[in-house]
Amino acid sequence: MEKHRFNKYLQHYVRNEKKQGRVFSYDYISSMGSIYESHSEMERLNAVHEGVEDFYKNVKDGYGFQWQMDEQRTVSGRIKFTVFEQMIGDWKRIVYFDDEDLQINPDLEFFKPLDVPAAEHRVGFIMRPNEIDPYLYYQDAGETDLHLLDLDFKGYTEMALEAKVFRYWQVVLLHYDGRKLGGPETDNFKKFMPQIFPDFSWDKFIEKYESVRLSKK
């Protein structure tokens, strides 16, 4: 039996709302090097974030999908997984700029972006040589802070589906968790999600989050 593929459900929901006229357009984001080959670092990562290797091997190495509500991209959503070889590569000048940044936050050296849903922010793993953190982290471009998302890979994909990859859904969860960032993004999320996806419920969204977050397991 085929394993759950969040991307298929995501694409189905967005296609349906396009037919209803609530989504203007959607498309798949192409990536180079999309044939996954087994890698010891992936095995190490998958031991902590179960399911990531299966997705990269059997769906795509570098999956990407995006949609927009109108021609002006007033509201949009996007998920863009990095190609694995790129993910585990050197992110200097992107994730951090110099040794001064590493003095502020040494974990930046080991931060490996999984998802780049917009040019100005990314979500990734912390892959230290001797251990891999069980959580995913959110980073704003140019910032040294890595904000802990209370999710592993499986939880992240489940919440991405719940949010229909609505732009900034990650900071909506951070705001819900009491962080200072994400206030306007949360208001936007609550306003437009029910307009585009009529079955959306904020209460059910939070209920789902509470059921998959690592701190509750």
MOFEN-V586611 format. One record per backbone hydrogen bond with DSSP energy under -0.5 kcal/mol. CO is the residue of the C=O (numbers start at 1). NH is the residue of the N-H. If there is no record, write none. Layout:
co=[CO:CO]
nh=[NH:NH]
This chain:
co=[4:5:5:6:7:8:9:10:11:12:13:14:15:16:17:17:18:25:27:28:34:34:39:40:41:42:43:44:45:45:48:49:51:52:53:54:55:55:60:60:63:64:65:66:67:68:68:70:75:76:77:79:80:83:83:84:86:91:91:91:96:96:98:98:99:100:101:105:106:107:108:110:110:111:112:114:115:118:120:121:122:123:123:124:125:125:126:126:131:136:137:138:139:140:145:146:147:149:149:150:151:152:153:154:155:156:157:158:159:160:161:163:165:166:168:169:170:171:172:173:174:175:182:183:184:185:186:187:188:189:192:193:196:197:201:202:203:204:205:206:207:208:209:209:213:214]
nh=[6:8:9:10:11:12:13:14:15:16:17:18:19:20:22:23:21:68:66:30:36:61:43:44:45:46:47:48:48:49:50:52:55:56:57:58:59:60:62:63:81:29:79:27:77:24:25:73:69:167:67:65:116:86:87:88:89:94:95:96:93:94:101:102:103:104:105:108:109:110:111:112:127:113:125:82:123:121:141:118:139:114:115:137:112:127:128:133:128:149:124:147:122:143:147:148:138:136:151:214:136:156:157:158:159:160:161:162:163:165:164:166:78:169:172:173:174:175:176:177:179:178:186:187:188:189:190:191:192:193:196:197:198:200:205:206:207:208:209:210:211:212:212:213:216:217]
